[in-house]
Amino acid sequence: MKVLVINCGSSSIKYQLFEMTDESVLASGLVEKIGTDAAIIKQETPDREELVLTSEILDHRDGLNKVLSLLMSEEHGVIQSADEISAVGHRVVHGGEFFSESVVITSEVRQAIRKTIDLAPLHNPPNLLGIDAAQAQLSNAVHVAVFDTAFHQTMPDYAFMYPIPRVLYQKHRIRRYGFHGTSHKYVAQKAAEFLGRPLDNLKLVIAHIGNGASLSAVEYGKSVDTSMGMTPLEGLMMGTRSGDIDPAIVPFVMAKEDLTLGEVQSMLNKHSGLLGVSGLSGDMREVTEAMFDGNPQAKLAIEMYVYRLRKMIGAYFAAVNGADALIFTAGVGENASLIREKVCSGLSYLGVEIDLEENSVRRKEERKISTLQSKIDVLVVPTNEELMIARDAKNLVSSR
C-alpha cells in the first residue's frame, strides 16, 4: 500500500510518499511560493540527486497537480499511476474538541475543521485547501485527517481548563489543546519499543524541542498534560516564541509602545524567545556558537532556555508522580548535546545521570544516554511525524 502524506501551509505543500509494506520513503518534497510565477518544487528520491524546478503555480490544486506529475514522470517518478496511491494522510493543525483520533474525511469532518478556524486561523484554512486539492485529483484514494491536537484530547479537565470565567470556555471553547501531538504519540510508541516494555505500563516525559517546543506527560499511553495551550505560544521558551509570560505584560507594552494587538502578537510569536533575548537568531546552533564566542546575550538566552525547560520537566515529573523515562526529540532535542547535558545536570535530585560520551554521539536512531546507575532512563528518539500520519492512514484504510 502506498500512502501520500501532505502538509499544506498558506503558500507551501510538503509531501512524502510511503510504501507501507516496509515503511520506506519513495519520494519527499516541498512546493514553495505558491501563488507566484516563480514557485519552487524540490523533490528527493532514493539514489537520485535532489531535483529543483521553478514554475508558475497559482494555487494549491495546481501545486498538487505538478507534484503528482513529477511523481509519475518517466525521468523522476516513482509510480506509474495516481491510482497506486491508496490513501492520503493530511496534517491538520487543529481539531478542537471534535477529534481525539485520526479520521476518514467526510463532509461532516470538513465542516468540523471549518468550525475550528477561529482557533487556528493561519493553519486550518490552508489545510482545508490541501484537502480540497487532493480529493479533486486523487478521488479514488481514501483521505484521512490527522490532527496535531488529537493526542492531547485525553487530558483531564483540571489539566486543560484555564482559571478564567467558565463562560469563556462554554461560549468560545477557550482551553488548553496542545500541539505536536503526532510527534509525541510517535515518540511515546518508539520509546516503549526501545525499552521493550508495553506503552500502557510506562510513564514518560517527552521534550519535543525544535524551533517550536512542547513538553508532554504521557501516562500509560495517554497524554495527561502538555505545555502548549490554546495556541502554540504557551509553555516553553522557543526559537522565536516567548512561551509563558505574565499576561499583564501585553496591555502594558501595548500602552507604552503604542502597539496594536496584531503587533504585540507578532512580537511574542516571531521576535521573542532565543531571538528576542540574544538579539541574534532563533536558531539554537547560531546562538550556541555566539555564546562560545563570548556573547553575553547569547549566554543569557541559553541559560534562560535551559532553566525554563528544566523547571518545566520537573513539573511534568510531578504531574505523573514520577516517570520511567525522559525523552528528547525534534531538532534541538535530537542534535543539541549541550542542551541535553545542561538540562540533565540539574535533574540529579530525580536520580538522573547521563553518560557524557554517549550523549555526545550523533546517530539517527533511538539511543539511551543515561548511565546504568541512573534511576531514570534518558533517551534520544528521532521523531517522524510523517510516518505517524502514514500509519494512521494505513490503519484506517485497512479497517474499512
C-alpha positions as CSV (number, residue, x, y, z in Angstrom):
1,M,0.0,0.0,0.0
2,K,1.2,3.5,-0.9
3,V,0.3,6.5,1.2
4,L,0.9,10.1,0.3
5,V,1.3,12.4,3.3
6,I,0.5,16.1,2.7
7,N,1.1,19.1,4.9
8,C,-0.2,22.3,3.4
9,G,0.8,25.8,4.5
10,S,-0.6,29.1,3.2
11,S,1.9,29.1,0.3
12,S,3.5,25.7,0.5
13,I,3.0,21.9,0.2
14,K,5.2,19.4,2.0
15,Y,4.8,15.8,0.9
16,Q,6.1,12.3,1.3
17,L,5.1,9.2,-0.5
18,F,5.5,6.0,1.6
19,E,5.5,2.3,0.6
20,M,3.8,0.9,3.7
21,T,4.8,-2.7,3.2
22,D,8.2,-1.7,4.6
23,E,7.5,1.9,5.6
24,S,10.1,3.2,3.1
25,V,10.0,6.7,1.7
26,L,9.7,6.6,-2.1
27,A,9.8,10.4,-2.5
28,S,9.7,13.5,-0.5
29,G,9.4,17.1,-1.5
30,L,8.4,20.7,-0.9
31,V,6.5,23.2,-3.1
32,E,7.2,26.8,-2.0
33,K,5.9,30.3,-3.1
34,I,2.5,29.0,-4.3
35,G,0.6,31.9,-5.9
36,T,3.6,33.2,-7.8
37,D,5.1,32.7,-11.2
38,A,8.4,31.7,-9.5
39,A,7.3,28.9,-7.3
40,I,9.9,26.3,-6.4
41,I,9.5,22.5,-6.3
42,K,12.1,20.4,-4.6
43,Q,11.9,16.6,-4.7
44,E,14.2,13.9,-3.3
45,T,14.1,10.2,-4.2
46,P,16.4,7.3,-3.2
47,D,19.6,7.1,-5.2
48,R,19.0,10.3,-7.1
49,E,20.2,13.9,-6.7
50,E,17.7,16.4,-5.4
51,L,15.5,17.8,-8.2
52,V,14.8,21.6,-8.1
53,L,12.3,23.1,-10.5
54,T,10.9,26.7,-10.9
55,S,7.4,27.1,-12.3
56,E,4.3,29.2,-12.2
57,I,1.9,27.7,-9.6
58,L,-1.2,29.8,-8.9
59,D,-2.9,27.7,-6.2
60,H,-2.7,24.5,-4.1
61,R,-4.6,22.5,-6.7
62,D,-2.1,23.5,-9.4
63,G,0.8,22.7,-7.0
64,L,-0.5,19.3,-6.2
65,N,-1.1,18.6,-9.8
66,K,2.6,19.3,-10.5
67,V,3.6,17.1,-7.6
68,L,1.6,14.2,-9.0
69,S,3.0,14.8,-12.5
70,L,6.5,14.7,-11.0
71,L,5.8,11.5,-9.0
72,M,4.6,9.8,-12.2
73,S,7.2,11.2,-14.7
74,E,9.4,8.8,-16.6
75,E,12.6,10.5,-15.6
76,H,12.0,11.5,-12.0
77,G,8.9,9.5,-11.0
78,V,8.4,6.6,-8.6
79,I,4.9,5.5,-9.6
80,Q,3.2,4.9,-12.9
81,S,-0.3,5.9,-12.0
82,A,-2.0,8.0,-9.4
83,D,-4.3,5.0,-8.7
84,E,-1.3,3.4,-7.0
85,I,-1.9,5.8,-4.1
86,S,-4.3,4.1,-1.8
87,A,-4.6,6.8,0.9
88,V,-3.7,10.4,1.5
89,G,-2.9,11.5,5.0
90,H,-3.5,15.2,5.7
91,R,-1.9,17.0,8.6
92,V,-4.5,19.3,10.1
93,V,-3.2,21.5,12.9
94,H,-6.4,22.0,15.0
95,G,-9.2,19.6,15.6
96,G,-10.6,21.4,18.6
97,E,-12.7,19.1,20.8
98,F,-14.2,17.4,17.8
99,F,-11.4,14.9,17.2
100,S,-9.5,12.6,19.6
101,E,-8.1,10.5,16.8
102,S,-7.4,10.4,13.1
103,V,-10.5,10.1,10.9
104,V,-11.5,9.4,7.3
105,I,-12.5,12.7,5.8
106,T,-16.2,13.2,5.2
107,S,-18.4,16.2,4.6
108,E,-19.1,16.2,8.4
109,V,-15.4,16.2,9.2
110,R,-14.7,19.0,6.8
111,Q,-17.4,21.1,8.4
112,A,-15.9,20.4,11.9
113,I,-12.5,21.5,10.6
114,R,-14.1,24.8,9.4
115,K,-15.6,25.4,12.8
116,T,-12.1,25.3,14.3
117,I,-10.7,28.0,12.0
118,D,-11.1,30.6,14.8
119,L,-8.7,28.5,16.9
120,A,-6.1,28.1,14.1
121,P,-6.7,30.9,11.6
122,L,-3.3,30.6,10.0
123,H,-3.2,26.9,9.6
124,N,-6.6,25.3,9.2
125,P,-7.6,27.2,6.1
126,P,-4.6,26.0,4.0
127,N,-5.1,22.5,5.5
128,L,-8.6,22.6,4.0
129,L,-7.2,23.9,0.7
130,G,-4.9,20.9,0.6
131,I,-7.8,18.5,1.3
132,D,-9.9,20.1,-1.5
133,A,-7.0,19.9,-4.0
134,A,-6.1,16.3,-3.1
135,Q,-9.7,15.0,-3.1
136,A,-10.2,16.6,-6.5
137,Q,-7.2,14.9,-8.1
138,L,-7.0,11.6,-6.1
139,S,-10.6,10.8,-6.0
140,N,-10.0,7.0,-5.7
141,A,-7.9,7.3,-2.6
142,V,-9.1,7.3,1.0
143,H,-8.4,10.7,2.5
144,V,-7.5,10.9,6.2
145,A,-7.2,13.8,8.6
146,V,-4.5,13.6,11.3
147,F,-4.7,16.3,13.9
148,D,-1.9,17.9,15.9
149,T,-4.2,18.3,18.8
150,A,-5.9,14.8,18.9
151,F,-3.3,13.0,21.0
152,H,-3.8,15.5,23.8
153,Q,-7.6,15.1,24.0
154,T,-7.1,12.6,26.8
155,M,-6.0,15.4,29.2
156,P,-8.3,15.6,32.3
157,D,-10.3,18.8,32.7
158,Y,-8.2,20.0,35.6
159,A,-5.2,20.0,33.2
160,F,-6.8,21.6,30.2
161,M,-9.1,24.2,31.7
162,Y,-7.8,27.7,32.4
163,P,-8.6,29.6,35.7
164,I,-10.8,32.2,33.9
165,P,-14.6,32.6,33.9
166,R,-16.1,29.3,32.8
167,V,-18.5,31.2,30.4
168,L,-15.5,31.8,28.1
169,Y,-15.0,28.1,27.8
170,Q,-18.7,27.5,27.3
171,K,-19.0,30.2,24.6
172,H,-15.6,30.1,22.8
173,R,-14.0,26.8,23.9
174,I,-11.0,28.6,25.4
175,R,-8.9,25.8,27.0
176,R,-5.5,24.1,26.5
177,Y,-5.4,21.9,23.4
178,G,-1.7,21.3,22.9
179,F,0.1,20.7,19.7
180,H,2.9,18.4,18.3
181,G,0.6,15.6,19.2
182,T,1.5,13.4,16.3
183,S,5.2,13.7,17.3
184,H,4.5,13.0,21.0
185,K,2.4,9.9,20.0
186,Y,5.1,8.6,17.7
187,V,7.9,9.1,20.1
188,A,6.0,7.5,23.0
189,Q,5.4,4.4,20.9
190,K,9.1,4.3,19.8
191,A,10.3,4.7,23.3
192,A,8.2,1.8,24.5
193,E,9.6,-0.4,21.7
194,F,13.2,0.6,22.5
195,L,12.7,-0.1,26.2
196,G,11.0,-3.4,25.5
197,R,8.0,-2.5,27.7
198,P,4.3,-2.1,27.0
199,L,3.4,1.5,26.4
200,D,0.4,1.1,28.8
201,N,2.9,0.3,31.6
202,L,5.1,3.3,31.2
203,K,5.1,6.9,32.4
204,L,7.0,9.3,30.1
205,V,8.0,12.9,30.0
206,I,8.7,13.9,26.3
207,A,10.6,17.1,25.4
208,H,9.8,17.9,21.7
209,I,12.2,20.9,21.3
210,G,12.8,22.4,18.0
211,N,12.1,25.9,16.8
212,G,8.7,25.3,18.4
213,A,8.9,23.4,21.6
214,S,6.5,21.5,23.9
215,L,6.5,19.0,26.7
216,S,4.1,16.2,27.3
217,A,3.4,14.0,30.3
218,V,2.3,10.6,28.9
219,E,0.9,8.2,31.4
220,Y,0.2,4.6,30.3
221,G,0.0,5.7,26.7
222,K,-2.3,8.7,27.2
223,S,-1.3,12.4,27.2
224,V,-2.3,13.8,30.6
225,D,-0.7,17.2,30.2
226,T,1.2,19.3,27.6
227,S,2.8,22.7,27.7
228,M,1.4,24.4,24.6
229,G,-2.1,25.7,25.2
230,M,-5.0,27.2,23.2
231,T,-2.3,28.3,20.8
232,P,1.4,27.2,20.3
233,L,2.6,30.3,22.1
234,E,2.2,29.0,25.7
235,G,4.8,27.0,27.5
236,L,8.5,26.7,26.9
237,M,10.8,29.4,25.6
238,M,11.3,28.7,21.9
239,G,13.2,29.9,18.9
240,T,11.1,33.0,18.3
241,R,8.1,32.5,20.7
242,S,8.2,33.8,24.3
243,G,6.4,30.9,25.9
244,D,5.0,31.7,29.4
245,I,5.0,35.3,30.4
246,D,2.9,37.5,32.8
247,P,-0.2,38.2,30.7
248,A,-0.3,41.7,32.1
249,I,2.8,42.4,30.0
250,V,0.6,42.5,26.9
251,P,-1.5,45.6,27.8
252,F,1.4,47.2,29.5
253,V,3.7,47.0,26.4
254,M,0.8,48.0,24.1
255,A,0.3,51.2,26.1
256,K,4.0,52.0,26.5
257,E,5.0,51.3,22.9
258,D,1.7,52.3,21.2
259,L,1.4,48.8,19.6
260,T,-1.7,47.2,18.1
261,L,-2.9,43.8,19.2
262,G,-1.5,42.4,16.0
263,E,1.9,43.9,16.5
264,V,2.2,42.6,20.1
265,Q,1.1,39.1,18.9
266,S,3.8,39.3,16.2
267,M,6.4,40.3,18.9
268,L,5.5,37.4,21.1
269,N,5.4,34.8,18.3
270,K,8.1,36.0,15.9
271,H,10.5,38.2,17.7
272,S,10.9,36.7,21.2
273,G,12.4,33.5,22.6
274,L,16.0,32.9,21.7
275,L,15.9,35.6,19.0
276,G,14.5,38.2,21.3
277,V,16.9,37.6,24.2
278,S,20.1,37.0,22.1
279,G,19.3,39.7,19.6
280,L,20.9,37.4,17.0
281,S,18.9,34.4,15.9
282,G,16.2,32.0,16.8
283,D,18.5,29.1,15.7
284,M,19.9,27.2,18.6
285,R,23.1,26.4,16.6
286,E,23.8,30.1,15.9
287,V,23.1,31.2,19.5
288,T,25.3,28.4,20.9
289,E,28.2,29.4,18.6
290,A,27.8,33.1,19.7
291,M,27.8,32.0,23.3
292,F,31.1,30.2,22.8
293,D,32.5,33.3,21.1
294,G,31.8,35.2,24.3
295,N,28.5,37.0,23.5
296,P,26.8,37.7,26.9
297,Q,23.3,38.0,25.5
298,A,23.6,34.6,23.7
299,K,24.8,33.1,27.0
300,L,21.8,34.6,28.8
301,A,19.5,33.2,26.1
302,I,20.9,29.7,26.6
303,E,20.7,29.9,30.3
304,M,17.1,31.0,30.2
305,Y,16.2,28.3,27.7
306,V,17.8,25.6,29.8
307,Y,16.4,26.8,33.1
308,R,12.8,27.1,31.9
309,L,13.0,23.7,30.2
310,R,14.5,22.0,33.3
311,K,11.9,23.7,35.6
312,M,9.0,22.5,33.5
313,I,10.4,19.0,33.2
314,G,10.4,18.8,37.0
315,A,6.7,19.9,36.9
316,Y,5.9,17.2,34.5
317,F,7.6,14.5,36.6
318,A,5.3,15.7,39.4
319,A,2.3,15.6,37.1
320,V,2.7,11.8,36.8
321,N,4.1,11.2,40.3
322,G,7.5,10.1,38.8
323,A,8.2,9.0,35.3
324,D,10.1,6.0,33.9
325,A,11.9,7.9,31.2
326,L,12.7,11.4,30.0
327,I,12.9,11.6,26.2
328,F,14.4,14.3,24.0
329,T,13.2,14.7,20.4
330,A,12.9,17.2,17.4
331,G,15.7,19.4,16.1
332,V,17.2,20.7,19.3
333,G,16.4,17.6,21.3
334,E,18.0,15.2,18.9
335,N,21.1,17.3,18.0
336,A,22.0,19.7,20.8
337,S,24.0,17.6,23.1
338,L,25.0,20.7,25.2
339,I,21.4,21.5,25.9
340,R,20.6,17.9,27.0
341,E,23.7,17.9,29.2
342,K,22.8,21.2,30.8
343,V,19.2,20.2,31.4
344,C,20.0,16.8,32.9
345,S,22.8,18.2,35.1
346,G,20.1,19.9,37.1
347,L,17.9,16.9,37.5
348,S,20.2,14.9,39.8
349,Y,17.5,15.1,42.5
350,L,15.4,12.8,40.4
351,G,18.3,10.4,40.1
352,V,19.1,11.4,36.5
353,E,22.6,10.7,35.4
354,I,23.7,10.8,31.8
355,D,26.7,9.3,30.1
356,L,28.6,12.3,28.6
357,E,30.3,10.2,26.0
358,E,27.1,8.6,24.8
359,N,25.3,12.0,24.9
360,S,27.9,13.5,22.6
361,V,27.4,10.8,19.9
362,R,25.1,11.8,17.0
363,R,23.1,9.0,15.5
364,K,19.8,9.0,13.6
365,E,18.4,6.3,15.8
366,E,16.9,5.7,19.2
367,R,19.5,5.6,22.0
368,K,19.9,5.7,25.7
369,I,22.1,8.4,27.0
370,S,21.7,7.7,30.7
371,T,24.2,5.7,32.8
372,L,23.4,2.3,34.3
373,Q,23.2,3.9,37.7
374,S,20.6,6.5,36.6
375,K,17.3,6.0,38.3
376,I,15.5,7.4,35.2
377,D,16.1,6.3,31.6
378,V,17.1,9.3,29.4
379,L,16.5,8.6,25.7
380,V,17.0,10.4,22.4
381,V,14.3,9.4,20.0
382,P,14.2,10.9,16.5
383,T,10.6,11.9,15.7
384,N,8.9,11.1,12.4
385,E,5.5,12.8,12.2
386,E,5.0,12.0,8.5
387,L,5.4,8.3,9.2
388,M,2.9,8.5,12.1
389,I,0.4,10.2,9.7
390,A,1.0,7.5,7.1
391,R,0.5,4.7,9.7
392,D,-2.8,6.2,10.8
393,A,-4.0,6.5,7.2
394,K,-3.0,2.9,6.5
395,N,-4.8,1.6,9.6
396,L,-8.0,3.5,8.8
397,V,-7.9,2.1,5.2
398,S,-7.3,-1.4,6.5
399,S,-10.2,-1.2,8.9
400,R,-12.7,-0.2,6.3
